[in-house]
Amino acid sequence: MIDLVRQVSGIGFVGLMAAMLLLSFLDRRRKRQLTVKPALSVLVPCYNDGASVGDTLTSVYASYDRDLLEVIVINDASRDDSAARLEALQRDYPFRVVTHAVNRGKSRCLNEAARLASHDLLLCLDADTQLNPKALTDLLARMESDRRLGAASCPYRPANRGVLPKMQEIEYNMLLLTQGAHNLTSAMALWGGCLTVRREALAQVKGFSAHALTEDVDLAFKLNRAGWRVEQSFVPVASIVPCSFRAWFRQKLRWTSGGLQCYVRHAPVWMRNPIQIFFVFSYSLLTLTSIPALFADLRFGEHIVGLFRTLYDVYPLRASLAQVYASYGADLIKRVVNSGAFCLLSVVYVLPLVQRTRDILKLLLVVPFSLAYFPAYILVSVIGIAIGLRSLRWLTPSAMRGW
């Protein structure tokens, strides 16, 4: 039964991936030109980001004409050296600082900054994210090419190094493929670290929701509900990602619970969009069906190890291995082939990491991603969904907030 589930899931996964690749290709192929550089208000919420806010502001002024920029930084009662760092940075850059004595949360900070902003286009940029000219040009070109486009965002590329950040980079490529495929209709997600939104659209949906666990995804749903389109850029921006398992675990719980919260609060959006329903539910089903196969492989491995230990106490190494192979050899080969095929399906997420010939060895990352990181990601997502279902009435940002 498990083998049948795996085969059906694999066929469905291949078909779904092919459809997403085609739709993403069509969106990338569309030519968008930024004919006139608009004035831009950049809103930077800052909470204990003293170590990174300097790089963020430097990247902003290096990415756009200074005379077209209005930058507002909201220091949301930071307890580190953010205040001193911002004061020093004001000697080099002409930005405004709004200081809160009490922490209000990211959503309220952005709403306040939006009210203070002077321009029609707002760029919301996290204080641990670094902008680049190519990403900003793509965002603005998308906004210029479609007046009904309410918001667009950029995906993340980890700015910090390590095994866990590298696995997250592959994960972000996976999410980008899924979300970018919806650009031809309208995406239902935004990446809050770097997103551009029209003042008119933000005002119409009454700003960011203070009680949304994922205020960026919630904004995407609200914009869709109000008749605005949402798009996902394919140009990444560098952002600091979790380096510890605990921080990663909490982030994935918040993302998953927040996503469920959005689906429950904004049911009319996905109910009237059958294409989105097909993608989301098919992808979720294919993801969940890999769990029983994973546990079956773990139990199978335990049987092999147990048999080998028993035989090795009596027979030499070669004879023990021969008997193990005689008992489980055919099944072992079959499972290795299936695991290899599953890894090959994930190669498409790793390919963007290969920019030069010397990067070819990065393709080997598909093995730990497919066989370790992705199953862990699935299990944490299931836990997050369970928490969301159990806690929809009382779950608030204070319980699992972004900062």
C-alpha positions as CSV (number, residue, x, y, z in Angstrom):
1,M,0.0,0.0,0.0
2,I,2.8,2.4,0.9
3,D,4.6,1.6,-2.4
4,L,1.4,2.4,-4.3
5,V,1.0,5.7,-2.4
6,R,4.6,6.6,-3.2
7,Q,4.2,5.8,-6.9
8,V,0.9,7.8,-7.2
9,S,2.4,10.7,-5.3
10,G,5.5,10.6,-7.5
11,I,3.5,10.7,-10.7
12,G,1.4,13.5,-9.3
13,F,4.4,15.4,-8.1
14,V,6.1,15.2,-11.5
15,G,2.9,16.5,-13.2
16,L,2.5,19.3,-10.7
17,M,6.2,20.3,-10.9
18,A,6.0,20.4,-14.7
19,A,3.0,22.7,-14.6
20,M,4.7,25.0,-12.1
21,L,7.8,25.2,-14.2
22,L,5.8,26.1,-17.3
23,L,3.8,28.8,-15.6
24,S,7.0,30.2,-13.9
25,F,8.8,30.2,-17.3
26,L,5.9,32.1,-18.9
27,D,6.1,34.8,-16.2
28,R,9.9,35.1,-16.4
29,R,9.6,35.4,-20.2
30,R,7.4,38.4,-20.0
31,K,9.2,41.6,-20.7
32,R,8.8,44.4,-18.1
33,Q,10.7,47.7,-18.5
34,L,10.9,50.4,-15.8
35,T,10.5,53.5,-18.0
36,V,10.3,56.1,-15.3
37,K,11.8,55.8,-11.8
38,P,9.1,56.7,-9.3
39,A,9.6,58.3,-5.9
40,L,9.7,55.6,-3.3
41,S,9.1,55.5,0.5
42,V,11.1,52.8,2.2
43,L,9.8,51.5,5.6
44,V,12.2,49.7,7.8
45,P,10.9,48.1,11.0
46,C,13.7,47.5,13.5
47,Y,13.7,45.4,16.6
48,N,17.0,44.3,18.0
49,D,18.6,44.6,14.6
50,G,21.6,46.8,15.5
51,A,24.0,44.3,14.0
52,S,22.3,44.3,10.6
53,V,20.4,47.5,10.1
54,G,23.5,49.3,8.9
55,D,24.0,46.9,6.0
56,T,20.3,47.2,5.2
57,L,20.3,51.0,4.9
58,T,23.5,51.0,3.0
59,S,22.0,48.6,0.5
60,V,18.9,50.8,0.1
61,Y,20.9,53.9,-0.8
62,A,23.2,51.9,-3.1
63,S,20.1,50.5,-5.0
64,Y,18.3,53.7,-5.9
65,D,18.6,57.4,-6.6
66,R,18.9,59.2,-3.2
67,D,16.8,62.1,-4.3
68,L,13.9,59.8,-5.1
69,L,14.1,58.0,-1.7
70,E,12.3,58.7,1.6
71,V,13.4,56.2,4.3
72,I,11.6,55.8,7.6
73,V,13.1,53.5,10.2
74,I,10.9,52.5,13.2
75,N,12.9,51.5,16.2
76,D,10.3,49.3,18.0
77,A,11.7,49.5,21.6
78,S,14.9,47.6,20.7
79,R,16.9,46.4,23.7
80,D,20.3,46.2,21.9
81,D,22.4,49.0,20.4
82,S,19.9,49.7,17.5
83,A,19.3,53.3,18.7
84,A,23.0,54.2,18.9
85,R,23.6,52.5,15.6
86,L,20.8,54.4,13.9
87,E,22.0,57.7,15.3
88,A,25.5,57.1,13.9
89,L,24.1,56.1,10.5
90,Q,22.1,59.4,10.3
91,R,25.4,61.2,9.8
92,D,25.8,59.3,6.5
93,Y,22.2,58.9,5.3
94,P,19.2,61.2,5.4
95,F,16.6,58.9,6.9
96,R,14.0,59.5,9.6
97,V,13.8,57.5,12.8
98,V,10.6,56.9,14.8
99,T,11.2,55.5,18.2
100,H,8.8,53.5,20.3
101,A,9.1,53.3,24.1
102,V,7.0,50.1,24.1
103,N,7.2,47.3,21.6
104,R,4.2,47.3,19.3
105,G,5.0,44.6,16.8
106,K,5.9,44.7,13.1
107,S,2.4,45.2,11.7
108,R,1.7,48.3,13.8
109,C,5.2,49.7,13.0
110,L,4.6,49.4,9.3
111,N,1.1,50.8,9.5
112,E,2.4,53.8,11.4
113,A,5.3,54.3,8.9
114,A,2.9,54.1,6.0
115,R,0.8,56.9,7.4
116,L,3.9,59.1,7.7
117,A,5.2,58.2,4.2
118,S,4.9,60.8,1.4
119,H,4.9,58.7,-1.7
120,D,2.4,56.3,-3.4
121,L,4.8,53.4,-3.6
122,L,5.9,51.8,-0.3
123,L,8.8,49.4,0.0
124,C,8.6,47.4,3.3
125,L,12.1,46.1,4.1
126,D,13.2,44.1,7.1
127,A,16.2,45.5,9.0
128,D,18.1,42.2,8.4
129,T,17.5,42.2,4.7
130,Q,19.8,43.7,2.0
131,L,18.3,45.2,-1.1
132,N,19.9,45.1,-4.5
133,P,19.3,47.2,-7.7
134,K,18.2,44.2,-9.8
135,A,15.5,43.2,-7.2
136,L,14.2,46.7,-6.7
137,T,14.1,47.3,-10.5
138,D,12.1,44.2,-11.0
139,L,9.6,45.1,-8.3
140,L,9.1,48.6,-9.6
141,A,8.8,47.4,-13.2
142,R,6.1,44.9,-12.2
143,M,4.2,47.7,-10.4
144,E,4.5,50.0,-13.4
145,S,3.3,47.4,-15.9
146,D,0.0,46.7,-14.1
147,R,-2.0,49.3,-12.2
148,R,-4.1,46.5,-10.6
149,L,-1.0,45.0,-9.1
150,G,-1.4,45.8,-5.4
151,A,1.9,44.3,-4.1
152,A,4.9,42.3,-5.2
153,S,7.7,40.8,-3.2
154,C,11.2,39.3,-3.5
155,P,12.3,35.8,-2.2
156,Y,15.1,35.4,0.2
157,R,18.7,34.2,-0.3
158,P,20.4,33.5,3.1
159,A,23.0,36.1,4.0
160,N,24.5,33.9,6.6
161,R,26.5,30.7,6.1
162,G,26.1,27.1,7.4
163,V,24.4,23.9,6.6
164,L,21.0,24.9,7.9
165,P,20.9,28.2,6.0
166,K,21.9,26.4,2.8
167,M,19.1,23.9,3.3
168,Q,16.7,26.9,3.8
169,E,18.0,28.4,0.5
170,I,16.9,25.2,-1.3
171,E,13.5,25.4,0.5
172,Y,13.1,29.0,-0.6
173,N,13.7,27.9,-4.2
174,M,10.9,25.4,-3.7
175,L,8.5,28.0,-2.3
176,L,9.4,30.4,-5.1
177,L,8.6,27.9,-7.7
178,T,5.2,27.3,-6.1
179,Q,4.3,30.9,-5.6
180,G,5.8,32.3,-8.8
181,A,3.6,29.9,-10.8
182,H,0.6,31.9,-9.7
183,N,1.7,35.2,-11.1
184,L,-0.4,34.8,-14.3
185,T,-3.5,34.9,-12.1
186,S,-2.6,36.3,-8.7
187,A,-0.3,34.9,-6.0
188,M,-1.7,34.3,-2.5
189,A,1.6,34.9,-0.6
190,L,4.1,37.7,-0.1
191,W,7.6,37.6,1.4
192,G,7.5,40.2,4.1
193,G,11.2,40.9,4.2
194,C,11.1,42.8,0.9
195,L,7.7,43.8,-0.5
196,T,6.4,46.8,-2.5
197,V,2.8,47.8,-2.0
198,R,0.7,50.6,-3.3
199,R,-0.4,53.1,-0.7
200,E,-4.0,53.0,-2.2
201,A,-4.1,49.2,-2.0
202,L,-2.7,49.1,1.6
203,A,-5.2,51.8,2.7
204,Q,-8.1,49.9,1.1
205,V,-7.4,46.8,3.1
206,K,-6.7,48.8,6.2
207,G,-3.0,48.1,6.4
208,F,-1.3,45.1,7.9
209,S,-3.3,43.0,10.3
210,A,-1.9,43.3,13.9
211,H,-3.3,39.9,14.9
212,A,-2.0,37.9,11.9
213,L,0.9,35.5,12.6
214,T,2.2,36.0,9.1
215,E,1.2,39.6,8.3
216,D,2.7,39.3,4.8
217,V,0.6,36.3,3.7
218,D,-2.4,37.9,5.3
219,L,-1.8,41.1,3.3
220,A,-1.7,39.0,0.1
221,F,-5.1,37.4,0.9
222,K,-6.6,40.7,1.8
223,L,-5.5,42.3,-1.4
224,N,-6.8,39.4,-3.5
225,R,-10.1,39.7,-1.6
226,A,-10.3,43.5,-2.4
227,G,-9.7,42.8,-6.1
228,W,-6.0,43.6,-6.3
229,R,-3.4,41.4,-7.9
230,V,-0.3,40.1,-6.1
231,E,2.9,38.9,-7.8
232,Q,6.2,37.2,-6.8
233,S,9.5,38.4,-8.2
234,F,12.1,35.8,-9.1
235,V,15.0,38.1,-8.1
236,P,16.2,37.3,-4.5
237,V,17.4,39.6,-1.8
238,A,19.9,38.6,0.9
239,S,18.3,38.1,4.3
240,I,19.5,36.6,7.6
241,V,17.8,33.3,8.3
242,P,17.7,31.0,11.4
243,C,21.0,29.4,12.2
244,S,19.8,27.2,15.1
245,F,17.3,24.4,15.1
246,R,15.2,26.1,17.8
247,A,14.9,29.3,15.8
248,W,14.2,27.4,12.6
249,F,11.6,25.3,14.4
250,R,9.7,28.3,15.8
251,Q,9.8,30.1,12.4
252,K,8.3,27.1,10.6
253,L,5.6,26.7,13.2
254,R,4.7,30.4,12.8
255,W,4.7,30.2,9.0
256,T,2.5,27.1,8.9
257,S,0.1,28.3,11.6
258,G,-0.1,31.7,10.1
259,G,-0.8,30.2,6.7
260,L,-3.7,28.2,8.1
261,Q,-5.0,31.3,9.9
262,C,-5.1,33.1,6.5
263,Y,-7.0,30.3,4.8
264,V,-9.6,30.2,7.5
265,R,-10.0,34.0,7.7
266,H,-10.1,34.6,4.0
267,A,-11.9,31.5,2.7
268,P,-13.7,33.5,-0.2
269,V,-10.3,34.1,-1.8
270,W,-9.3,30.5,-2.4
271,M,-12.9,29.3,-2.8
272,R,-13.3,31.4,-6.0
273,N,-9.9,30.4,-7.4
274,P,-9.9,26.7,-8.4
275,I,-6.4,26.9,-9.9
276,Q,-4.9,28.0,-6.6
277,I,-6.9,25.3,-4.8
278,F,-5.5,22.6,-7.1
279,F,-1.9,23.7,-6.5
280,V,-2.2,24.2,-2.8
281,F,-4.1,21.0,-2.0
282,S,-2.2,18.8,-4.5
283,Y,1.1,20.0,-3.1
284,S,0.0,19.5,0.5
285,L,-1.3,16.0,-0.3
286,L,1.9,15.0,-2.1
287,T,3.9,16.3,0.8
288,L,1.9,14.4,3.4
289,T,2.0,11.1,1.5
290,S,5.8,11.0,1.9
291,I,5.5,10.6,5.6
292,P,4.3,6.9,5.7
293,A,7.0,6.0,3.1
294,L,9.6,7.7,5.3
295,F,8.6,5.8,8.4
296,A,8.4,2.5,6.4
297,D,12.0,3.1,5.2
298,L,13.2,3.7,8.8
299,R,11.5,0.5,10.0
300,F,13.1,-1.4,7.1
301,G,16.5,0.0,8.0
302,E,16.0,-1.2,11.6
303,H,15.2,-4.7,10.4
304,I,18.3,-4.9,8.3
305,V,20.5,-3.6,11.2
306,G,18.9,-6.0,13.6
307,L,19.5,-9.0,11.3
308,F,23.1,-8.1,10.6
309,R,23.9,-7.8,14.3
310,T,22.4,-11.2,14.9
311,L,24.3,-12.8,12.1
312,Y,27.6,-11.1,12.8
313,D,27.7,-12.7,16.2
314,V,27.9,-16.1,14.5
315,Y,29.2,-15.6,11.0
316,P,32.1,-13.7,9.4
317,L,31.5,-10.3,8.0
318,R,31.2,-11.4,4.3
319,A,28.9,-14.3,5.1
320,S,26.7,-12.0,7.3
321,L,26.4,-9.4,4.5
322,A,25.6,-12.2,2.0
323,Q,22.7,-13.5,4.1
324,V,21.4,-10.0,4.7
325,Y,21.4,-9.3,1.0
326,A,19.7,-12.7,0.3
327,S,16.9,-11.7,2.7
328,Y,16.5,-8.0,1.9
329,G,18.6,-7.4,-1.2
330,A,15.8,-6.9,-3.8
331,D,13.7,-4.7,-1.4
332,L,16.8,-2.7,-0.5
333,I,17.6,-2.0,-4.2
334,K,14.0,-1.0,-4.8
335,R,14.0,1.4,-1.9
336,V,17.4,2.9,-2.9
337,V,16.1,3.5,-6.4
338,N,12.9,5.1,-5.1
339,S,14.9,7.4,-2.8
340,G,17.2,8.2,-5.7
341,A,14.2,9.1,-7.8
342,F,12.8,11.3,-5.0
343,C,16.2,13.1,-4.8
344,L,16.2,13.7,-8.6
345,L,12.8,15.4,-8.3
346,S,14.3,17.9,-5.9
347,V,17.2,18.7,-8.2
348,V,15.2,21.5,-9.8
349,Y,15.3,23.3,-6.4
350,V,19.1,23.0,-6.1
351,L,19.9,24.0,-9.7
352,P,19.7,27.8,-9.0
353,L,22.6,27.4,-6.6
354,V,24.9,26.3,-9.5
355,Q,26.0,29.6,-11.0
356,R,29.4,28.5,-12.2
357,T,31.2,25.3,-13.3
358,R,32.9,25.0,-9.9
359,D,29.5,25.0,-8.2
360,I,28.5,21.7,-9.7
361,L,29.2,19.8,-6.5
362,K,26.4,21.8,-4.9
363,L,24.0,19.4,-6.6
364,L,25.0,16.8,-4.0
365,L,23.0,18.9,-1.5
366,V,19.9,17.4,-3.0
367,V,20.6,14.2,-0.9
368,P,20.5,15.8,2.6
369,F,17.7,18.1,1.5
370,S,15.5,15.3,0.2
371,L,16.2,12.6,2.8
372,A,16.7,14.7,5.9
373,Y,15.7,18.4,5.7
374,F,12.5,18.0,3.7
375,P,11.0,15.2,5.9
376,A,11.8,17.4,9.0
377,Y,10.1,20.3,7.2
378,I,7.1,18.2,6.6
379,L,6.8,17.0,10.2
380,V,7.2,20.5,11.6
381,S,4.5,21.8,9.1
382,V,2.1,19.1,10.3
383,I,2.7,20.2,13.9
384,G,2.1,23.8,12.9
385,I,-1.1,22.9,11.2
386,A,-2.2,21.0,14.3
387,I,-1.4,24.0,16.5
388,G,-3.3,26.3,14.1
389,L,-6.4,24.1,14.0
390,R,-6.4,23.8,17.8
391,S,-5.7,27.4,18.5
392,L,-7.5,29.4,15.8
393,R,-9.5,31.3,18.4
394,W,-6.8,32.4,20.7
395,L,-3.6,32.3,18.7
396,T,-2.2,35.9,18.6
397,P,1.1,37.5,17.7
398,S,2.1,37.6,21.3
399,A,2.1,33.8,21.3
400,M,4.3,33.3,18.2
401,R,5.1,36.7,16.8
402,G,7.7,37.4,14.1
403,W,9.9,39.3,16.7
